[in-house]
Amino acid sequence: MKKKSYKRKRGPVQAKKVTYDGIKFASGLERYMYQALKKAKIKATYEGRTFEIVSGFEFDTTCIARSANGKGEYKNRGNKKILPIKYTPDFIGCNFIIECKGRANESFPIRWKLFKKYLTDNKIDTTLYKPQNQKECDETVKLILSSLK
């Protein structure tokens, strides 16, 4: 009798990586957005800038816990350098930022809110677009073109 094999679940959302024009896109939706922007002759860079939305810091207090993945010993995990929270939007152009998001993972909504707060606190005047499907990508291109007139 043949043993039944199971695919290991790798997380809630697993987008398929796609290469186009020598660029490795994290999803097919990002590639579609790139093609739509290129066709409309709108200049934008793909993952061109990373924003540090929360600075790193030194956590010099005792913290008794397991490691972040819930494994390991229940011990002191304090007195460490905490890394910053960073955010890299998919496309950045002149006065616009696009984040293509088909299905968001569980950490995305809070990172998105922190990014909006970062833009507000730093008085960065830009328009954010978050298309979730190809139809919304096309609509985003139309809105960008109308704002350039």
N, C-alpha and C positions, 0 to 999 in steps of 0.2 A: 504494500500500500504506500502510495506516494504522500510525503509529508506536505501539507498545505503551507505555502509561503505567504507571509504578510508583508506589505509595504509599511515601513516605519513612518509614522506621521511626523512631519518636520516642522510643524507650526500651523497657525491658523490660515496664513496666506502665503502661497509660494508662486510668485510670478516667474514666467519663463524668460530667461535672458535672450536678447536678440542683438545681432550685429548687422549694421547697415552703414554704408559710407565709411567703413573703418571705425565706427563708433560702437561701443558695447552699451546697449540700452538695457535698463533693468526690467523693462516690460515691453510688450507689443504696443501698448497704448502710448508709451513715451516715443517709440519709433514713429507711430502714426502722427503724433503731434509734431515731431521733427519734420516729417515729410510735408505736412500741411503748412508749417511755417516757411519751409524752403520754397514750396510751390507759390506761396503768396509773396515771396521775396521779403520776408520779415526777418531782420537780423536778431538772433538770440544765441547765447552760448549754452551748451548742455552741461549741466553740473559745473558751471564755471566759477562759483564762489561758495565758500562755506562760511556760515555765520556762527559765531560763538554766542548762543542765546542765554546761557547761564555760565558764569565763570567757574573754573575749578577752585578748590579751596582745600585747606589743611584741616582735617577733622581730628582734633586732638582730645577727644573724649572717649571714654570706654563705651563699647557697644558689644554686648554679648548676643551672638546670633550665629546661625549657620551661614554658609556662603550664599550668594544671591540665587543660585539655582536650587537651593533647598537641600543640598547634599553636604557631606562633610560633618565635622565636629561642631558642637554648640560651644563656641569659645569667643574670646575677645577678638573682634574684628574692627576695633576702633584704632585711633592714632594712625590714620592713613591719609594720603593725598586723594581727594575725590576729584575725578576727571571732570572737565567741563561738559556741558550738554551742547552739542553742535547740530546744525541743520543745514543741509545742502538742497536748495530747490532744484527742480529738474531743468528749468529754462529761465534765464535772466536776459531781458532785453532792455531797450530804452523805455524807462518808466513802467515796466511790467515784469511780473514774476509769475511763472506757471508751474504748478505742481500737479502732475498727472497722477491720479489716485483711483485705480479701479475699485479695489477693496482694501480698506485701511487695516493695518494690524492694530493691536490694542494700545500700543504706545503712541501712535500717530496723532490722535486728537489732542493730547496734552502738548506734544511737541509743536503742533500747528498753532495752538493758543499762545504758547511761549514765543513763537516766531512773530505772531501778530503784535504781541506786547513789545518785543524787541524793536520792531519797525516803528511803533508808536513812541516808545521811550527815546529812540534815536532820531525821531522826526524824519524818517525816510518816507518821502512821498512817492508811492508807487501803487499800481493797481495789481491786486492778487487775483489769479484765476486758478480754479481747481476743477478741471474737467474730469469726469469719471467714466466717460465713454467716447466713442468716435464722433458721435453727433455733437457732443458738447465741445470737443476739440475743434470741430468746424465752426461752431458758434463763437468760440474764443478767438479764432482767427478773424472772423467778421468784426467782432467787437474791437479788436486791436487795430484793424485797418480803418474802422470808422473813427477811432480816437486819434489816428495819425493825420487825418484831414484837416 
